[in-house]
Amino acid sequence: MSIVISEIPPESDASDALTAELQAYNSAFLELELPWQWDAETFRRLRTLAAGTDCVSAYVERNQAHLLRVYDKSFLRDLILSTKARHCGLPIA
């Protein structure tokens, strides 16, 4: 009898982290009462367009530009990112 040990490929860990981050963004949107819901494809596209944590700015510029008439882009980004950090269990900068 042989025992087979299966390893989880590293891509799975990265995928799990991205899924958790996407859920944290969507939880932040819900908490802030923003009518936004990102799916995996939207999140992938935003990550390609924007470097690092600037996915929010890229999304606002492309899909919610009308908000920039009322709110400063950095204010919206920082508000969403700090709320997202709470949902991820990360320290708020």
Backbone as JSON, one array per atom type, in Angstrom:
{
  "sequence": "MSIVISEIPPESDASDALTAELQAYNSAFLELELPWQWDAETFRRLRTLAAGTDCVSAYVERNQAHLLRVYDKSFLRDLILSTKARHCGLPIA",
  "N": [[0.84, -1.18, 0.0], [0.64, 2.14, -0.93], [1.26, 5.46, 0.09], [-0.04, 8.47, -0.82], [0.96, 11.7, -0.96], [-0.39, 14.72, -1.32], [0.43, 17.88, -2.52], [-0.46, 21.25, -2.07], [-0.6, 23.39, -4.74], [1.52, 26.31, -5.16], [0.16, 28.36, -6.49], [-2.4, 28.14, -5.59], [-2.34, 29.16, -2.99], [-1.81, 31.84, -3.54], [-4.1, 32.42, -4.99], [-6.05, 32.04, -3.02], [-5.37, 34.14, -1.31], [-5.9, 36.35, -2.97], [-8.64, 36.01, -3.32], [-9.53, 36.38, -0.69], [-8.76, 39.04, -0.37], [-10.37, 40.29, -2.3], [-12.9, 39.72, -1.22], [-12.67, 41.25, 1.1], [-12.55, 43.85, 0.01], [-15.16, 43.98, -1.11], [-16.68, 43.7, 1.22], [-15.98, 46.05, 2.51], [-17.07, 47.93, 0.73], [-19.77, 47.37, 1.09], [-20.1, 47.97, 3.84], [-19.59, 50.71, 3.77], [-21.73, 51.53, 2.4], [-21.64, 51.69, -0.37], [-22.71, 51.15, -3.63], [-21.27, 49.04, -4.93], [-19.87, 46.13, -6.31], [-17.37, 43.99, -6.73], [-16.36, 41.53, -9.03], [-14.38, 38.55, -9.6], [-13.14, 38.81, -12.13], [-13.27, 41.59, -12.65], [-11.69, 42.5, -10.54], [-9.21, 41.3, -11.18], [-8.68, 42.63, -13.59], [-8.48, 45.3, -12.68], [-6.26, 45.08, -11.03], [-4.34, 44.62, -12.93], [-4.38, 47.0, -14.34], [-3.74, 48.91, -12.4], [-1.21, 49.68, -10.07], [-0.42, 47.87, -7.16], [-2.08, 49.0, -4.32], [-3.7, 50.8, -5.58], [-6.0, 50.12, -6.89], [-8.52, 51.01, -6.24], [-8.54, 53.74, -6.92], [-8.2, 53.51, -9.69], [-10.58, 52.19, -10.36], [-12.54, 54.07, -9.54], [-11.9, 56.27, -11.2], [-12.47, 55.16, -13.73], [-15.06, 54.05, -13.56], [-16.71, 55.39, -11.77], [-16.56, 58.12, -12.05], [-18.12, 60.4, -11.69], [-18.25, 60.77, -8.95], [-15.94, 62.09, -8.34], [-16.43, 64.72, -8.68], [-17.44, 65.55, -6.34], [-16.03, 64.35, -4.23], [-12.65, 64.08, -3.14], [-10.25, 62.14, -4.82], [-8.2, 60.82, -3.39], [-9.26, 60.88, -0.8], [-11.53, 59.16, -1.02], [-10.2, 56.77, -1.77], [-8.51, 56.33, 0.49], [-10.42, 56.07, 2.54], [-11.83, 53.77, 1.74], [-9.72, 51.89, 1.64], [-8.86, 51.86, 4.33], [-11.11, 50.84, 5.58], [-11.28, 48.38, 4.29], [-8.89, 47.26, 5.24], [-9.53, 46.76, 7.92], [-11.36, 44.69, 7.55], [-9.67, 42.78, 6.57], [-8.14, 42.31, 8.71], [-5.83, 43.71, 9.01], [-3.36, 46.08, 10.15], [-4.34, 49.48, 10.42], [-3.15, 52.05, 8.45]],
  "CA": [[0.0, 0.0, 0.0], [1.44, 3.36, -0.99], [0.6, 6.67, 0.58], [0.16, 9.6, -1.72], [0.87, 12.99, -0.28], [-0.59, 15.77, -2.33], [0.79, 19.23, -2.1], [-1.25, 22.32, -2.67], [0.31, 24.21, -5.54], [1.67, 27.68, -4.68], [-0.85, 29.23, -7.1], [-3.59, 28.05, -4.76], [-2.16, 30.1, -1.9], [-1.98, 33.18, -4.11], [-5.51, 32.54, -5.34], [-6.78, 32.22, -1.77], [-5.1, 35.49, -0.83], [-6.64, 37.29, -3.82], [-10.06, 35.85, -3.0], [-9.74, 37.04, 0.6], [-8.66, 40.49, -0.59], [-11.59, 40.68, -3.02], [-13.99, 39.71, -0.24], [-12.47, 42.4, 1.99], [-13.01, 45.03, -0.72], [-16.63, 43.96, -1.2], [-17.21, 43.96, 2.57], [-15.78, 47.48, 2.75], [-18.08, 48.64, -0.05], [-21.06, 47.16, 1.76], [-20.1, 48.74, 5.09], [-19.63, 52.13, 3.43], [-22.97, 51.71, 1.65], [-21.35, 51.95, -1.78], [-23.39, 50.11, -4.42], [-20.27, 48.41, -5.78], [-19.57, 44.71, -6.04], [-16.38, 43.54, -7.7], [-16.22, 40.09, -9.23], [-12.97, 38.18, -9.77], [-12.64, 39.36, -13.39], [-13.08, 43.03, -12.44], [-10.54, 42.66, -9.65], [-8.02, 40.97, -11.97], [-8.45, 43.73, -14.55], [-8.01, 46.47, -11.94], [-4.89, 44.81, -10.57], [-3.48, 44.76, -14.1], [-4.34, 48.42, -14.69], [-3.21, 49.75, -11.33], [-0.18, 49.05, -9.25], [-0.64, 47.73, -5.73], [-3.35, 49.34, -3.66], [-4.42, 51.86, -6.28], [-7.15, 49.56, -7.61], [-9.69, 51.85, -5.95], [-8.45, 54.95, -7.76], [-8.45, 53.11, -11.08], [-12.01, 51.89, -10.48], [-13.3, 55.32, -9.45], [-11.66, 57.05, -12.41], [-13.07, 54.53, -14.91], [-16.45, 53.63, -13.42], [-17.47, 56.23, -10.84], [-15.93, 59.44, -12.19], [-19.02, 61.44, -11.18], [-17.96, 60.99, -7.52], [-14.79, 62.98, -8.23], [-16.93, 66.1, -8.64], [-17.83, 65.83, -4.96], [-15.02, 63.85, -3.3], [-11.27, 63.96, -3.58], [-9.93, 60.73, -5.09], [-7.41, 60.23, -2.3], [-10.17, 60.67, 0.33], [-12.28, 57.92, -1.27], [-9.27, 55.64, -1.72], [-8.08, 56.09, 1.86], [-11.58, 55.59, 3.29], [-12.09, 52.38, 1.34], [-8.59, 51.04, 2.04], [-8.83, 51.67, 5.78], [-12.22, 49.94, 5.9], [-10.84, 47.07, 3.8], [-7.86, 46.75, 6.16], [-10.23, 46.21, 9.08], [-11.95, 43.42, 7.15], [-8.57, 41.83, 6.37], [-7.42, 42.15, 9.97], [-4.54, 44.38, 8.88], [-3.29, 47.36, 10.87], [-4.73, 50.64, 9.61], [-2.0, 52.96, 8.34]],
  "C": [[0.89, 1.24, 0.0], [0.6, 4.54, -0.52], [0.96, 7.79, -0.37], [-0.04, 10.89, -0.93], [0.71, 14.04, -1.37], [-0.24, 17.11, -1.73], [-0.13, 20.22, -2.79], [-0.3, 23.19, -3.47], [0.37, 25.65, -5.02], [0.62, 28.63, -5.26], [-2.12, 29.25, -6.25], [-3.52, 29.04, -3.61], [-2.38, 31.54, -2.39], [-3.44, 33.42, -4.45], [-6.36, 32.77, -4.1], [-6.59, 33.63, -1.22], [-5.86, 36.52, -1.64], [-8.14, 37.21, -3.54], [-10.39, 36.54, -1.69], [-9.69, 38.56, 0.45], [-9.9, 41.01, -1.31], [-12.78, 40.72, -2.07], [-13.89, 40.89, 0.72], [-12.9, 43.7, 1.3], [-14.54, 45.08, -0.75], [-17.28, 44.2, 0.16], [-17.08, 45.44, 2.92], [-16.82, 48.3, 1.98], [-19.45, 48.55, 0.62], [-21.15, 48.01, 3.03], [-20.24, 50.24, 4.82], [-20.87, 52.51, 2.61], [-22.72, 52.2, 0.22], [-21.98, 50.83, -2.59], [-22.45, 49.43, -5.41], [-20.11, 46.97, -5.35], [-18.59, 44.27, -7.12], [-16.44, 42.03, -7.8], [-14.73, 39.82, -9.49], [-12.37, 38.78, -11.05], [-12.37, 40.86, -13.27], [-11.83, 43.27, -11.61], [-9.23, 42.36, -10.38], [-7.66, 42.11, -12.92], [-7.9, 44.96, -13.84], [-6.58, 46.28, -11.45], [-3.9, 44.92, -11.72], [-3.3, 46.23, -14.45], [-3.6, 49.26, -13.66], [-2.19, 48.98, -10.5], [-0.61, 49.01, -7.78], [-2.02, 48.1, -5.25], [-4.15, 50.4, -4.41], [-5.55, 51.33, -7.15], [-8.38, 50.44, -7.43], [-9.68, 53.08, -6.83], [-8.75, 54.61, -9.22], [-9.93, 52.85, -11.3], [-12.83, 53.18, -10.48], [-13.13, 56.14, -10.72], [-12.42, 56.49, -13.62], [-14.58, 54.3, -14.79], [-17.32, 54.53, -12.54], [-16.96, 57.67, -10.88], [-16.81, 60.57, -11.66], [-18.76, 61.74, -9.7], [-16.8, 61.97, -7.33], [-15.19, 64.44, -8.31], [-17.23, 66.52, -7.2], [-16.72, 65.46, -3.97], [-13.64, 63.85, -3.95], [-10.94, 62.48, -3.75], [-9.16, 60.09, -3.95], [-8.27, 60.01, -1.04], [-10.94, 59.36, 0.16], [-11.38, 56.7, -1.15], [-8.88, 55.31, -0.28], [-9.22, 55.56, 2.73], [-11.84, 54.12, 3.0], [-10.96, 51.47, 1.81], [-8.53, 50.84, 3.55], [-9.96, 50.75, 6.23], [-11.88, 48.52, 5.46], [-9.82, 46.45, 4.75], [-8.49, 46.15, 7.41], [-10.81, 44.84, 8.76], [-10.89, 42.35, 6.89], [-7.84, 41.52, 7.68], [-6.05, 42.77, 9.93], [-4.53, 45.66, 9.72], [-3.64, 48.51, 9.92], [-3.59, 51.65, 9.64], [-2.37, 54.36, 8.74]]
}
